[in-house]
Amino acid sequence: MIPPTDRVVMISGANRGIGLAAAKHLASLGYTLSLGARDPASIPMDGLGDALTHRWEATETETSTDWVDTTMERYGRIDAVFLNAGVEVGGSLLTGTEDEFDLMFAVNFKGPLWLARAALPHLKASGHGRVINLVSLAGKRVMRAKILGYSASKFAANALTHAIREDGWKDGVRATSICPGLVDTRMVEDVTPAEGAFKIDPDDIAQTVAYALSLSNSASVAEIGVNSRFEHML
Ligand SMILES: NC(=O)c1ccc[n+]([C@@H]2O[C@H](COP(=O)([O-])OP(=O)(O)OC[C@H]3O[C@@H](n4cnc5c(N)ncnc54)[C@H](OP(=O)(O)O)[C@@H]3O)[C@@H](O)[C@H]2O)c1
């Protein structure tokens, strides 16, 4: 197990939902945090101490390098990145628009790509770099044609995890996709779970992130599925 003390973790979308739950949990474990959000002032800092906050907009490439550079200036190291921020605007097979598909690929795949690329030299230098990528079970199988665009962008996000694993392997970088079903956040506030299904508590995903961060280099966990209903997939 890698102790959290002195490990610096960047979290995107830290202002609400899963990102905020992870920030609070990791702070309670002793990790040093660098928190990214489109509006850093919207991050509720209660329980987060004097963590660095920085603007990060997935669709603006330079905010990735700015945030990584600022984190290095403040802490001198980066040990992990939690690629959490994401968006779901549908992208239906039959009616999805070009704008919908473009937005989801920009936020769910390209933004995380630019952020991971900027951080990778520092993750390699740490000797035990970690990338935790909040994918989705929608990035493992397609159950609803009306969110094809979201699924496709999350399949791409999962590919990013595997590319990072391959590239960073010999330098001790380990990458993990976390693939949940429904999680109880604003993203799915209008979704009613099917009979027998439920919404996962964001704190359970936060604990899953902490678990993935805690493993040593000799355990590489590529994907973690977290179901919110019974299914044969996982
Ligand atoms: N909730 C679920 O059922 C579920 C299931 C599987 C996977 N996920 C994934 O979990 C991750 C976190 O989502 P959540 O459930 O916590 O939903 P959420 O409460 O809607 O949070 C989404 C986060 O992403 C940020 N974000 C959206 N567009 C962005 C952009 N262009 N640039 C930077 N940040 C942006 C939001 O920032 P603002 O506050 O500025 O909008 C917010 O911090 C996402 O990747 C999502 O796809 C969610």
The ligand as a Gaussian input file, in Angstrom:
#p B3LYP/6-31G(d) Opt

LIG

0 1
 N      -23.643000      10.270000     -12.312000
 C      -23.606000       9.119000     -12.976000
 O      -24.573000       8.350000     -13.036000
 C      -22.322000       8.712000     -13.664000
 C      -22.169000       7.375000     -14.035000
 C      -21.003000       6.985000     -14.666000
 C      -19.997000       7.903000     -14.899000
 N      -20.171000       9.216000     -14.527000
 C      -19.082000      10.146000     -14.794000
 O      -18.633000      10.675000     -13.548000
 C      -17.973000      11.914000     -13.778000
 C      -18.449000      12.936000     -12.770000
 O      -19.829000      13.225000     -12.999000
 P      -20.873000      13.431000     -11.811000
 O      -21.731000      12.248000     -11.771000
 O      -20.187000      13.859000     -10.579000
 O      -21.763000      14.600000     -12.448000
 P      -21.940000      16.144000     -12.140000
 O      -22.357000      16.374000     -10.743000
 O      -22.792000      16.617000     -13.258000
 O      -20.460000      16.751000     -12.293000
 C      -19.864000      16.935000     -13.549000
 C      -18.561000      17.680000     -13.346000
 O      -17.926000      17.838000     -14.624000
 C      -17.646000      19.226000     -14.800000
 N      -17.633000      19.631000     -16.195000
 C      -18.666000      19.561000     -17.089000
 N      -18.307000      20.104000     -18.263000
 C      -17.018000      20.537000     -18.113000
 C      -16.088000      21.194000     -18.951000
 N      -16.412000      21.562000     -20.210000
 N      -14.847000      21.474000     -18.468000
 C      -14.527000      21.142000     -17.205000
 N      -15.371000      20.535000     -16.343000
 C      -16.599000      20.238000     -16.798000
 C      -18.757000      19.941000     -14.035000
 O      -18.370000      21.278000     -13.813000
 P      -19.498000      22.474000     -13.716000
 O      -20.037000      22.428000     -12.326000
 O      -18.730000      23.714000     -14.032000
 O      -20.564000      22.168000     -14.744000
 C      -18.775000      19.084000     -12.772000
 O      -17.706000      19.411000     -11.915000
 C      -18.271000      12.279000     -15.241000
 O      -17.150000      11.964000     -16.042000
 C      -19.430000      11.366000     -15.592000
 O      -19.507000      11.116000     -16.982000
 C      -21.299000       9.623000     -13.901000

